[in-house]
Amino acid sequence: MADERLCNPISTPELERRWAAVRAAMPEQRLDALIIQGANNLAGTGGYFRWFTGVSMGTSYPATVIFPRDGLMTLVSHGPMGVARDFAGKDPVWRGVGKWLPTASFPAIDYCIPYDAERIAGEIKRAGYRNVGIIGWNNMLFGFGDTLRKLLDGVTLTDATRLVDPLKAKKSAEEIELIRMAGQMQDEILAKVAGQIKPGKKDFELLAYGGYVGNLLGSETGYMLGSSAPPGQPTQIRGRREQGRTMRDGDVIYYQCENTGPGGMMTHVGRYYVLGKAPQELVDAFGIICEAQDNTVRMLEPGASCAEIFAEHNAFMQKHGMHKEPRLHCHGQGYDVVERPMVRHDEDMALGTSMNIGLHPTFGNARLFVTVCDNFLIGPDGKIEKIHHTPRKIFEL
């Protein structure tokens, strides 16, 4: 039975499913163990660590696990120095963990840099592991990784992220239900914020309200993006530092929910609101962008090439007088705000069944910024399920 203090924990059978899938793949690369570090999951990153452990590391303090090919994990995280505890795989928070080796994990303190790596390296050597994979190099603090390389001279360290990526991208039935819950939550946020859009209100007040509603509905991490602008100026996807403008009559407001639902799965949805009548140039461009989204949805099939979808999308955009996508057209989501596969020219993972795809065709110029953002599930049977149900329209208030 789960500890009542835990909010929406993933089930132990689901964690065991993930562990078994990884362990079945490890012999192919002759890996004795994996190292995964997590931190800053409040910002929509660090999902590999949560996928392995079920724990979201919300602060900048890192936590690191050694995941062996056989047996329980070893955890190194912030805590009292010089202590070792045996969780024996029975801790309600740290399921699957045997040893806990705490240390002083203060990222801003230079002399603490070696501490985490020393504890991890000591366990790697003690276990006699010779081939160790690193999962999510970019989720790892540089000081930790740099020190670990030096301490593990003689141990082969390889990037094993691609071993996990296809397993993480293919969602289980339990994960799919959490994805649906995230979409329902965000639909409710958009419905509630519409009543809060008024002249005289600051952008950040409106976006903070959406975050508040999301938290009450079970959201754990993420953020609200968007801004207001008068007609003739682009309404950009802005973060908190650029949300100081005061809304006025006639303004166009773009509002994007980019947060997790209960259980930590990420989706995102964005819509336009206007304090008055929508400018015709926005209406026309929005109509084309919705067609672009529909065009891509038709291509979301198991086995489809992401690079080919990207090329097809750019051809569609140019045909309709819009620029090519310079950044990212659509992408997988889960515990990370952006995960593989990405629909770009450089992605070599094909689409597959049970994938959660965030889709946001985008166009911008000096006068307007237009997009539409929704999530689509490529189901276990290959059929497409739209996760969000907020009408795909410009809301005139």
Secondary structure, DSSP 8 states (H G I E B T S, - for coil): ---TTSSS---HHHHHHHHHHHHHHGGGGT-SEEEEEE--GGGT--HHHHHHHS----SSS-EEEEEESSS-EEEEEBS-TT--EE-TT--SSSTTEEEE--B---TT-GGGHHHHHHHHHHHHHHHT--EEEEE-GGGS-HHHHHHHHHHTTTSEEEE-HHHHHHHHHS--HHHHHHHHHHHHHHHHHHHHHGGG--TT-BHHHHHHHHHHHHHHTT--SEEEEEEEE-TTS------GGG---B--TT-EEEEEEEEB-TTS-B--EEEEEESSS--HHHHHHHHHHHHHHHHHHTT--TT--HHHHHHHHHHHHHHTT----SS-SEEE-SSSSSEEEEESTT------SSEEEEE--EEE-SS-EEE-BEEEEE-TTS-EEE---S-SSEEE-
